[in-house]
């Protein structure tokens, strides 16, 4: 049944999505690792006399929360109404930060609802040269949240597990956006649940559909400091460290395809870095998934409130 749905969609006009870039993913530096640009002396002098701008409170107006929740509901209605092509790139980096190994895989991709329960799951099949799927299901999940799970960041179910902070509206390129910080309530264990992450999301200021998300595990800085201190003091009799260096993770999701007042994922990326000091880290590997060739079709959906994308 899933094969036939995708095959029927192949003949329809594809929605335009950005083409995948050539070559391995370029490692993203952590914000903490980037050197801040120098500022004029006059500006620095003025800062000493100026009062620091207070942080916005961790609060969203009830009207805004409700509007964001309604947008999340629309995504549930569209979850079973599309297919696309997923291109997966996995790159490993050497000590110099250069990609030393890379693999590329392509799949026919869609979402389906599990037989028992409300959870949505990813479904993949290999692709023939003509672009049609072949064979049975392929299990190639990301160890962290799937792309479509991030659209439920403001669902009514998830709102009780997050703190939000409104950073206001501005232009981002040609888009009028609203920036919102989010902080998940669950401790970071395996990172498979978006409620274990914190970060920033840009949403369309009119439709409130997400356009870009940047995230990291909740409380990552404190966790890495503690693990690094433990690592630096762990030696065996030969003077070698007993434990591996702590790892840091970063997430990036771009929603570059717009349809029916919503924006759909076109890129999902997870970066893994290794700590070389309390404040410095180096790239180790990166997983990048691009979604293109979207095909939309109308079908009935019975998704219940609270449905999430799982593994």
C-alpha positions as a Markdown table, in Angstrom:
| # | Residue | x | y | z |
|---|---|---|---|---|
| 1 | Unk | 0.0 | 0.0 | 0.0 |
| 2 | Unk | 2.8 | 2.4 | 0.9 |
| 3 | Unk | 4.7 | 1.6 | -2.3 |
| 4 | Unk | 1.6 | 2.3 | -4.4 |
| 5 | Unk | 0.9 | 5.6 | -2.7 |
| 6 | Unk | 4.5 | 6.8 | -3.4 |
| 7 | Unk | 4.4 | 5.5 | -7.0 |
| 8 | Unk | 1.2 | 7.3 | -7.8 |
| 9 | Unk | 2.7 | 10.5 | -6.4 |
| 10 | Unk | 5.8 | 10.2 | -8.7 |
| 11 | Unk | 3.9 | 11.3 | -11.8 |
| 12 | Unk | 2.5 | 14.4 | -10.1 |
| 13 | Unk | 4.4 | 17.8 | -10.4 |
| 14 | Unk | 6.9 | 18.0 | -7.6 |
| 15 | Unk | 6.9 | 20.9 | -5.2 |
| 16 | Unk | 10.0 | 23.0 | -5.6 |
| 17 | Unk | 12.6 | 22.4 | -2.9 |
| 18 | Unk | 16.3 | 23.4 | -2.6 |
| 19 | Unk | 18.7 | 21.0 | -4.4 |
| 20 | Unk | 21.1 | 19.1 | -2.1 |
| 21 | Unk | 24.5 | 20.5 | -1.9 |
| 22 | Unk | 27.5 | 18.6 | -3.2 |
| 23 | Unk | 30.2 | 17.3 | -0.9 |
| 24 | Unk | 30.2 | 16.5 | 2.8 |
| 25 | Unk | 28.4 | 18.6 | 5.4 |
| 26 | Unk | 30.6 | 21.5 | 6.5 |
| 27 | Unk | 31.1 | 21.3 | 10.3 |
| 28 | Unk | 29.2 | 24.0 | 12.2 |
| 29 | Unk | 31.2 | 25.9 | 14.9 |
| 30 | Unk | 29.6 | 26.2 | 18.3 |
| 31 | Unk | 28.5 | 29.7 | 19.1 |
| 32 | Unk | 30.9 | 29.5 | 22.1 |
| 33 | Unk | 33.7 | 28.7 | 19.7 |
| 34 | Unk | 33.2 | 31.7 | 17.5 |
| 35 | Unk | 35.4 | 34.7 | 18.1 |
| 36 | Unk | 33.3 | 37.9 | 18.6 |
| 37 | Unk | 34.2 | 40.7 | 16.2 |
| 38 | Unk | 36.1 | 43.6 | 17.6 |
| 39 | Unk | 34.1 | 46.7 | 18.5 |
| 40 | Unk | 35.1 | 50.4 | 18.2 |
| 41 | Unk | 36.6 | 51.9 | 21.4 |
| 42 | Unk | 33.8 | 54.5 | 21.5 |
| 43 | Unk | 31.1 | 51.8 | 21.5 |
| 44 | Unk | 32.9 | 49.9 | 24.3 |
| 45 | Unk | 33.1 | 53.1 | 26.3 |
| 46 | Unk | 29.4 | 53.8 | 25.9 |
| 47 | Unk | 28.6 | 50.2 | 27.0 |
| 48 | Unk | 30.3 | 50.9 | 30.4 |
| 49 | Unk | 27.9 | 53.8 | 31.1 |
| 50 | Unk | 24.8 | 52.1 | 29.6 |
| 51 | Unk | 22.5 | 49.9 | 31.7 |
| 52 | Unk | 22.3 | 46.3 | 30.4 |
| 53 | Unk | 19.1 | 45.5 | 28.7 |
| 54 | Unk | 17.0 | 43.1 | 30.8 |
| 55 | Unk | 16.3 | 39.7 | 29.5 |
| 56 | Unk | 12.8 | 39.0 | 28.2 |
| 57 | Unk | 10.7 | 36.9 | 30.7 |
| 58 | Unk | 10.1 | 33.2 | 30.0 |
| 59 | Unk | 6.5 | 33.7 | 29.1 |
| 60 | Unk | 4.2 | 33.8 | 26.0 |
| 61 | Unk | 0.9 | 35.5 | 26.0 |
| 62 | Unk | -2.0 | 33.1 | 26.1 |
| 63 | Unk | -3.3 | 34.3 | 22.7 |
| 64 | Unk | 0.0 | 33.6 | 21.1 |
| 65 | Unk | 0.3 | 30.1 | 22.7 |
| 66 | Unk | -3.1 | 29.2 | 21.4 |
| 67 | Unk | -2.3 | 30.4 | 17.9 |
| 68 | Unk | 0.9 | 28.4 | 17.9 |
| 69 | Unk | -1.0 | 25.3 | 19.1 |
| 70 | Unk | -3.5 | 25.6 | 16.2 |
| 71 | Unk | -0.6 | 25.7 | 13.7 |
| 72 | Unk | 0.8 | 22.5 | 15.3 |
| 73 | Unk | -2.6 | 20.9 | 14.8 |
| 74 | Unk | -2.5 | 21.7 | 11.1 |
| 75 | Unk | 0.8 | 19.8 | 10.8 |
| 76 | Unk | -0.9 | 16.7 | 12.2 |
| 77 | Unk | -3.5 | 17.0 | 9.5 |
| 78 | Unk | -0.8 | 17.1 | 6.8 |
| 79 | Unk | 1.4 | 14.4 | 8.3 |
| 80 | Unk | 0.0 | 11.6 | 6.2 |
| 81 | Unk | -0.6 | 13.7 | 3.0 |
| 82 | Unk | 2.9 | 13.8 | 1.5 |
| 83 | Unk | 5.8 | 11.8 | 0.2 |
| 84 | Unk | 9.3 | 13.0 | -0.7 |
| 85 | Unk | 12.8 | 11.9 | -1.4 |
| 86 | Unk | 15.3 | 11.9 | 1.5 |
| 87 | Unk | 19.0 | 12.2 | 0.9 |
| 88 | Unk | 21.2 | 11.2 | 3.9 |
| 89 | Unk | 24.8 | 12.2 | 4.2 |
| 90 | Unk | 27.0 | 11.1 | 7.1 |
| 91 | Unk | 30.5 | 12.6 | 7.4 |
| 92 | Unk | 33.2 | 11.9 | 9.9 |
| 93 | Unk | 36.0 | 14.4 | 10.6 |
| 94 | Unk | 39.7 | 13.9 | 11.4 |
| 95 | Unk | 41.7 | 15.8 | 13.9 |
| 96 | Unk | 42.2 | 18.7 | 11.5 |
| 97 | Unk | 38.4 | 19.1 | 11.0 |
| 98 | Unk | 38.5 | 17.7 | 7.5 |
| 99 | Unk | 35.9 | 15.1 | 6.3 |
| 100 | Unk | 37.8 | 11.8 | 6.2 |
| 101 | Unk | 34.8 | 9.5 | 5.4 |
| 102 | Unk | 31.4 | 10.1 | 3.9 |
| 103 | Unk | 28.4 | 8.0 | 3.0 |
| 104 | Unk | 25.3 | 9.1 | 0.9 |
| 105 | Unk | 22.0 | 7.2 | 0.8 |
| 106 | Unk | 18.6 | 8.1 | -0.9 |
| 107 | Unk | 15.2 | 6.9 | 0.1 |
| 108 | Unk | 11.5 | 7.3 | -0.7 |
| 109 | Unk | 10.2 | 8.8 | 2.5 |
| 110 | Unk | 6.8 | 9.2 | 4.1 |
| 111 | Unk | 5.1 | 9.1 | 7.5 |
| 112 | Unk | 2.6 | 6.5 | 8.7 |
| 113 | Unk | 0.7 | 5.9 | 11.9 |
| 114 | Unk | 1.6 | 2.9 | 14.0 |
| 115 | Unk | -1.1 | 0.3 | 14.2 |
| 116 | Unk | -1.6 | 0.7 | 17.9 |
| 117 | Unk | -1.3 | 4.2 | 19.4 |
| 118 | Unk | -1.0 | 7.8 | 18.2 |
| 119 | Unk | 2.6 | 7.9 | 17.3 |
| 120 | Unk | 3.7 | 8.7 | 13.8 |
| 121 | Unk | 6.7 | 6.8 | 12.4 |
| 122 | Unk | 9.0 | 7.3 | 9.5 |
| 123 | Unk | 8.9 | 4.9 | 6.6 |
| 124 | Unk | 11.7 | 4.5 | 4.1 |
| 125 | Unk | 12.3 | 2.5 | 0.9 |
| 126 | Unk | 15.3 | 2.4 | -1.4 |
| 127 | Unk | 14.9 | 4.2 | -4.8 |
| 128 | Unk | 15.5 | 2.8 | -8.3 |
| 129 | Unk | 17.3 | 4.8 | -11.0 |
| 130 | Unk | 14.0 | 6.0 | -12.3 |
| 131 | Unk | 13.1 | 7.4 | -8.9 |
| 132 | Unk | 10.5 | 4.8 | -7.9 |
| 133 | Unk | 10.8 | 2.9 | -4.6 |
| 134 | Unk | 11.8 | -0.7 | -4.5 |
| 135 | Unk | 11.9 | -3.4 | -1.9 |
| 136 | Unk | 10.6 | -3.3 | 1.7 |
| 137 | Unk | 11.1 | -0.9 | 4.5 |
| 138 | Unk | 14.6 | 0.3 | 5.3 |
| 139 | Unk | 15.4 | 1.2 | 8.9 |
| 140 | Unk | 17.8 | 4.2 | 8.9 |
| 141 | Unk | 16.5 | 6.4 | 11.6 |
| 142 | Unk | 18.4 | 9.3 | 13.2 |
| 143 | Unk | 19.4 | 8.7 | 16.8 |
| 144 | Unk | 17.8 | 12.1 | 17.6 |
| 145 | Unk | 14.3 | 13.6 | 16.8 |
| 146 | Unk | 13.1 | 13.2 | 13.2 |
| 147 | Unk | 12.5 | 16.4 | 11.2 |
| 148 | Unk | 8.8 | 16.3 | 11.4 |
| 149 | Unk | 8.7 | 16.0 | 15.2 |
| 150 | Unk | 10.0 | 19.5 | 15.6 |
| 151 | Unk | 6.8 | 21.0 | 14.1 |
| 152 | Unk | 5.1 | 19.9 | 17.3 |
| 153 | Unk | 7.3 | 22.2 | 19.4 |
| 154 | Unk | 4.2 | 24.3 | 20.4 |
| 155 | Unk | 1.5 | 21.6 | 20.4 |
| 156 | Unk | -0.9 | 21.7 | 23.3 |
| 157 | Unk | 0.6 | 18.5 | 24.6 |
| 158 | Unk | 4.2 | 19.8 | 24.5 |
| 159 | Unk | 3.5 | 23.3 | 25.9 |
| 160 | Unk | 3.4 | 21.9 | 29.4 |
| 161 | Unk | 6.9 | 20.5 | 29.0 |
| 162 | Unk | 8.5 | 23.7 | 27.6 |
| 163 | Unk | 9.3 | 27.2 | 28.8 |
| 164 | Unk | 9.2 | 29.8 | 26.0 |
| 165 | Unk | 10.6 | 33.3 | 25.7 |
| 166 | Unk | 9.5 | 35.8 | 23.0 |
| 167 | Unk | 12.4 | 37.7 | 21.4 |
| 168 | Unk | 10.1 | 39.8 | 19.2 |
| 169 | Unk | 9.6 | 40.3 | 15.5 |
| 170 | Unk | 12.1 | 41.3 | 12.8 |
| 171 | Unk | 13.1 | 40.9 | 9.2 |
| 172 | Unk | 15.2 | 37.8 | 8.4 |
| 173 | Unk | 16.1 | 38.1 | 4.8 |
| 174 | Unk | 12.8 | 38.6 | 3.0 |
| 175 | Unk | 10.8 | 37.1 | 5.8 |
| 176 | Unk | 9.0 | 38.9 | 8.7 |
| 177 | Unk | 9.7 | 36.5 | 11.5 |
| 178 | Unk | 9.2 | 36.1 | 15.3 |
| 179 | Unk | 12.0 | 34.6 | 17.3 |
| 180 | Unk | 11.2 | 32.4 | 20.3 |
| 181 | Unk | 13.5 | 30.7 | 22.7 |
| 182 | Unk | 12.4 | 27.3 | 24.1 |
| 183 | Unk | 13.7 | 25.2 | 27.0 |
| 184 | Unk | 12.7 | 21.6 | 27.4 |
| 185 | Unk | 11.8 | 20.3 | 30.9 |
| 186 | Unk | 13.2 | 16.7 | 30.5 |
| 187 | Unk | 16.8 | 15.9 | 31.3 |
| 188 | Unk | 19.0 | 14.9 | 28.4 |
| 189 | Unk | 19.3 | 11.1 | 28.3 |
| 190 | Unk | 19.3 | 9.8 | 24.7 |
| 191 | Unk | 18.1 | 13.0 | 23.0 |
| 192 | Unk | 15.3 | 11.2 | 21.1 |
| 193 | Unk | 12.6 | 13.5 | 22.5 |
| 194 | Unk | 12.4 | 17.2 | 21.6 |
| 195 | Unk | 11.5 | 17.9 | 25.2 |
| 196 | Unk | 15.2 | 17.1 | 26.0 |
| 197 | Unk | 16.4 | 20.1 | 23.9 |
| 198 | Unk | 16.6 | 23.8 | 24.2 |
| 199 | Unk | 17.2 | 26.5 | 21.6 |
| 200 | Unk | 15.7 | 29.1 | 19.3 |
| 201 | Unk | 13.0 | 28.9 | 16.6 |
| 202 | Unk | 12.1 | 31.4 | 13.9 |
| 203 | Unk | 8.5 | 31.3 | 13.0 |
| 204 | Unk | 6.6 | 33.2 | 10.3 |
| 205 | Unk | 5.2 | 36.2 | 12.0 |
| 206 | Unk | 1.9 | 35.8 | 10.2 |
| 207 | Unk | 1.3 | 32.0 | 9.9 |
| 208 | Unk | 3.4 | 31.1 | 12.9 |
| 209 | Unk | 4.8 | 28.1 | 10.9 |
| 210 | Unk | 8.4 | 27.3 | 11.8 |
| 211 | Unk | 11.1 | 28.5 | 9.4 |
| 212 | Unk | 14.3 | 27.6 | 11.2 |
| 213 | Unk | 15.3 | 25.8 | 14.5 |
| 214 | Unk | 18.7 | 25.7 | 16.2 |
| 215 | Unk | 18.9 | 23.6 | 19.3 |
| 216 | Unk | 21.2 | 21.7 | 21.7 |
| 217 | Unk | 20.5 | 19.4 | 24.6 |
| 218 | Unk | 19.0 | 21.1 | 27.6 |
| 219 | Unk | 21.7 | 22.1 | 30.1 |
| 220 | Unk | 24.5 | 21.0 | 27.8 |
| 221 | Unk | 27.1 | 23.5 | 29.0 |
| 222 | Unk | 26.9 | 22.4 | 32.6 |
| 223 | Unk | 26.8 | 18.7 | 31.7 |
| 224 | Unk | 29.9 | 19.1 | 29.5 |
| 225 | Unk | 31.8 | 21.0 | 32.2 |
| 226 | Unk | 31.1 | 18.3 | 34.8 |
| 227 | Unk | 32.0 | 15.5 | 32.4 |
| 228 | Unk | 35.2 | 17.2 | 31.3 |
| 229 | Unk | 36.3 | 17.8 | 34.8 |
| 230 | Unk | 35.8 | 14.2 | 35.6 |
| 231 | Unk | 37.6 | 13.2 | 32.4 |
| 232 | Unk | 40.6 | 15.4 | 33.1 |
| 233 | Unk | 41.0 | 13.8 | 36.6 |
| 234 | Unk | 40.6 | 10.2 | 35.4 |
| 235 | Unk | 44.0 | 8.5 | 34.9 |
| 236 | Unk | 45.2 | 4.9 | 34.9 |
| 237 | Unk | 48.6 | 3.8 | 36.1 |
| 238 | Unk | 50.2 | 4.7 | 32.8 |
| 239 | Unk | 48.9 | 8.2 | 33.0 |
| 240 | Unk | 46.3 | 7.8 | 30.3 |
| 241 | Unk | 42.7 | 8.9 | 30.6 |
| 242 | Unk | 40.3 | 6.2 | 31.5 |
| 243 | Unk | 37.2 | 7.7 | 30.0 |
| 244 | Unk | 36.5 | 9.3 | 26.5 |
| 245 | Unk | 36.1 | 13.0 | 26.2 |
| 246 | Unk | 32.6 | 14.3 | 26.6 |
| 247 | Unk | 30.5 | 14.9 | 23.4 |
| 248 | Unk | 28.4 | 17.9 | 22.5 |
| 249 | Unk | 25.5 | 17.9 | 20.1 |
| 250 | Unk | 23.8 | 20.5 | 18.0 |
| 251 | Unk | 20.6 | 20.5 | 15.8 |
| 252 | Unk | 19.6 | 22.5 | 12.9 |
| 253 | Unk | 16.2 | 22.2 | 11.0 |
| 254 | Unk | 15.2 | 24.3 | 8.0 |
| 255 | Unk | 11.7 | 24.5 | 6.7 |
| 256 | Unk | 12.2 | 25.7 | 3.1 |
| 257 | Unk | 9.0 | 24.5 | 1.4 |
| 258 | Unk | 5.8 | 26.4 | 1.9 |
| 259 | Unk | 2.4 | 25.1 | 1.1 |
| 260 | Unk | -1.2 | 25.7 | 2.5 |
| 261 | Unk | 0.1 | 28.3 | 5.0 |
| 262 | Unk | 2.7 | 25.8 | 6.4 |
| 263 | Unk | 6.4 | 25.3 | 5.9 |
| 264 | Unk | 7.8 | 21.8 | 5.5 |
| 265 | Unk | 11.3 | 20.4 | 6.5 |
| 266 | Unk | 13.9 | 20.6 | 3.7 |
| 267 | Unk | 17.0 | 20.0 | 5.9 |
| 268 | Unk | 17.7 | 18.3 | 9.2 |
| 269 | Unk | 21.2 | 18.3 | 10.6 |
| 270 | Unk | 22.8 | 17.0 | 13.8 |
| 271 | Unk | 26.4 | 17.8 | 14.6 |
| 272 | Unk | 28.5 | 15.9 | 17.1 |
| 273 | Unk | 31.6 | 17.5 | 18.6 |
| 274 | Unk | 34.2 | 16.4 | 21.2 |
| 275 | Unk | 35.3 | 18.7 | 24.0 |
| 276 | Unk | 39.0 | 19.5 | 23.9 |
| 277 | Unk | 38.7 | 21.9 | 26.8 |
| 278 | Unk | 35.9 | 23.3 | 29.0 |
| 279 | Unk | 35.2 | 26.0 | 26.3 |
| 280 | Unk | 36.6 | 24.5 | 23.1 |
| 281 | Unk | 35.4 | 21.6 | 20.9 |
| 282 | Unk | 36.2 | 19.9 | 17.6 |
| 283 | Unk | 33.9 | 18.3 | 15.0 |
| 284 | Unk | 33.7 | 14.5 | 15.0 |
| 285 | Unk | 30.8 | 13.7 | 12.7 |
| 286 | Unk | 27.7 | 15.2 | 11.1 |
| 287 | Unk | 24.5 | 13.8 | 9.8 |
| 288 | Unk | 22.6 | 15.8 | 7.2 |
| 289 | Unk | 19.2 | 14.9 | 5.8 |
| 290 | Unk | 17.6 | 16.8 | 2.9 |
| 291 | Unk | 14.0 | 16.4 | 1.8 |
| 292 | Unk | 13.1 | 17.3 | -1.7 |
| 293 | Unk | 10.6 | 16.4 | -4.4 |
| 294 | Unk | 7.6 | 16.7 | -2.2 |
| 295 | Unk | 4.4 | 15.2 | -3.5 |
| 296 | Unk | 1.2 | 16.2 | -1.8 |
| 297 | Unk | -2.2 | 14.4 | -2.0 |
| 298 | Unk | -5.5 | 14.6 | -0.2 |
| 299 | Unk | -6.4 | 11.8 | 2.1 |
| 300 | Unk | -8.5 | 11.4 | 5.2 |
| 301 | Unk | -6.6 | 11.5 | 8.5 |
| 302 | Unk | -7.7 | 10.4 | 11.9 |
| 303 | Unk | -4.7 | 11.7 | 13.9 |
| 304 | Unk | -5.6 | 12.3 | 17.5 |
| 305 | Unk | -4.4 | 15.3 | 19.4 |
| 306 | Unk | -1.0 | 14.7 | 20.9 |
| 307 | Unk | 0.3 | 12.5 | 18.0 |
| 308 | Unk | 4.1 | 12.7 | 17.7 |
| 309 | Unk | 6.7 | 11.4 | 15.4 |
| 310 | Unk | 8.7 | 8.6 | 17.0 |
| 311 | Unk | 11.2 | 6.0 | 16.0 |
